[in-house]
């Protein structure tokens, strides 16, 4: 049986999500509702290569929901790369100063 996993790291900046997708060469994230193996999740949908289901980022709560069936439906390393790219983009955005 599959289990939906919730990541405790907060992903709250939608612009950093978009930039992380661009940085990794992923399709642009879109807002919507995705059907996961068990249930649905609404937020920014991010498609990782060869993943059966998208990851779903709810920027209002900071939660990232996904279902990769212990790595059988998606390589965890790809999610880790996305989170790292998000952190870089979010950090870069917070360090910018107005001209």
C-alpha positions in Angstrom: 0.0 0.0 0.0 1.2 3.5 -0.8 1.5 6.3 1.6 1.5 10.0 1.0 4.6 11.7 2.5 4.6 15.2 3.9 7.9 17.1 4.1 8.3 19.3 7.1 10.6 21.8 5.3 8.5 24.8 4.5 8.3 25.9 0.8 6.4 29.2 0.9 7.7 31.3 -1.9 5.9 30.6 -5.2 8.5 32.6 -7.2 11.3 30.5 -5.8 9.4 27.4 -6.8 9.2 28.7 -10.4 12.9 29.7 -10.4 13.9 26.3 -9.0 12.0 24.5 -11.8 13.7 26.8 -14.3 17.1 26.2 -12.7 16.6 22.4 -13.0 15.1 22.5 -16.5 11.7 21.2 -15.3 8.4 22.1 -16.8 7.0 25.3 -15.2 5.0 24.7 -12.1 1.2 25.3 -12.4 -1.4 25.7 -9.7 -4.0 22.9 -9.6 -5.2 19.8 -7.9 -3.4 16.5 -8.5 -4.7 13.0 -7.9 -2.1 11.1 -5.9 -2.3 7.4 -5.3 -4.4 7.9 -2.3 -6.3 11.2 -2.4 -5.8 14.6 -3.9 -3.6 17.6 -3.1 -3.9 21.2 -4.3 -1.1 23.7 -4.8 1.7 24.3 -7.2 2.2 21.1 -9.2 5.9 20.3 -10.0 6.6 17.5 -12.4 9.9 15.6 -11.7 11.4 13.4 -14.4 10.1 9.8 -14.4 7.9 10.4 -11.4 4.4 8.8 -11.6 2.8 11.7 -9.6 3.7 15.3 -9.3 4.9 16.9 -6.1 2.4 19.4 -4.8 3.6 22.5 -3.0 1.1 24.3 -0.8 2.8 27.7 -0.3 0.1 28.8 2.2 1.2 26.1 4.6 4.7 25.4 3.3 3.9 21.7 2.9 5.2 19.6 0.0 3.1 16.5 -0.6 4.1 13.6 -2.8 3.7 9.9 -3.4 6.8 8.0 -4.7 6.1 4.6 -3.1 9.4 4.4 -1.3 11.3 5.4 -4.5 9.5 3.0 -6.8 7.4 5.8 -8.4 10.1 8.5 -8.3 13.7 8.9 -7.4 14.1 10.6 -4.1 17.3 12.3 -5.3 15.3 14.3 -7.8 13.1 15.7 -5.0 16.2 16.4 -3.0 17.6 18.4 -5.9 14.4 20.4 -6.2 14.5 21.2 -2.5 18.1 22.3 -2.8 17.3 24.5 -5.9 14.3 26.0 -4.0 16.6 26.9 -1.1 19.1 28.5 -3.4 16.4 30.5 -5.2 14.7 31.5 -2.0 17.9 32.6 -0.4 18.9 34.6 -3.5 15.5 36.3 -3.5 15.7 37.3 0.2 19.2 38.8 -0.3 18.2 41.1 -3.1 17.9 44.8 -2.3 15.9 47.4 -4.1 17.8 49.6 -6.6 
